[in-house]
């Protein structure tokens, strides 16, 4: 398993646009990818799971990937989050 933790800086949190960016990027990989925020977690490949977490600006999230391409998935997702000013 590979993971990273980051603080959400998008002023509105993980609303529809950033959730869409994350699910689109995560769906490119075969690995199981989860997003965690506090005690809640969801499948990062499901926009409904991501939006149901209701992640607010300033919240700390952890992205975890496990599978054959987990390292590539984590690098790509982290970069997508930086490129879109999510973290």
C-alpha positions in Angstrom: 0.0 0.0 0.0 1.2 3.5 -0.9 -0.4 6.7 0.5 0.0 10.4 1.0 -1.7 12.9 3.3 -2.5 16.5 2.4 -4.5 19.5 3.4 -7.4 20.6 1.2 -6.9 24.3 0.2 -9.7 24.6 -2.3 -11.9 27.3 -0.7 -15.1 25.2 -1.1 -13.5 21.8 -0.3 -14.1 18.7 -2.4 -17.2 19.9 -4.2 -18.2 18.6 -7.7 -15.4 20.0 -9.8 -12.4 18.8 -7.7 -14.2 15.5 -6.9 -14.6 15.0 -10.7 -10.9 15.7 -11.2 -9.9 13.1 -8.6 -12.3 10.3 -9.7 -11.2 10.8 -13.3 -7.5 10.5 -12.4 -8.1 7.5 -10.1 -10.1 5.7 -12.7 -7.0 5.5 -14.9 -5.4 2.9 -12.6 -6.2 -0.7 -11.8 -5.3 -0.3 -8.1 -7.9 0.0 -5.3 -7.8 3.7 -4.3 -9.4 5.1 -1.2 -9.8 8.6 0.2 -10.0 9.1 4.0 -11.0 12.1 6.0 -11.2 11.7 9.7 -13.2 8.5 10.5 -14.8 8.4 7.0 -13.5 6.8 3.9 -14.7 6.2 0.3 -13.7 4.8 -3.0 -11.8 7.5 -4.9 -13.1 6.1 -8.2 -16.7 7.0 -7.2 -17.7 10.7 -7.4 -20.7 9.9 -5.1 -18.4 8.4 -2.5 -16.0 11.4 -2.7 -18.8 14.0 -2.5 -20.5 12.1 0.4 -17.5 12.6 2.5 -18.3 16.4 2.5 -14.6 17.4 2.8 -14.3 21.0 3.8 -11.4 23.4 3.0 -8.6 23.0 5.6 -9.4 19.3 6.2 -6.7 16.7 6.1 -7.2 13.8 3.7 -5.3 10.7 3.0 -5.2 8.9 -0.3 -4.3 5.2 -0.2 -3.7 2.9 -3.2 -3.0 -0.8 -3.2 -2.3 -2.8 -6.3 0.1 -3.3 -9.2 0.3 0.4 -10.2 -0.2 1.9 -6.7 3.0 4.1 -6.8 2.1 5.5 -10.2 -1.5 6.2 -9.1 -0.4 8.1 -6.0 2.1 10.2 -7.9 -0.5 11.0 -10.6 -3.3 11.8 -8.2 -1.1 14.0 -6.0 0.0 15.9 -9.1 -3.5 16.3 -10.3 -4.5 17.7 -6.9 -1.7 20.2 -7.0 -2.3 21.2 -10.7 -6.0 21.9 -9.8 -5.2 23.8 -6.6 -7.0 21.2 -4.5 -4.0 20.7 -2.2 
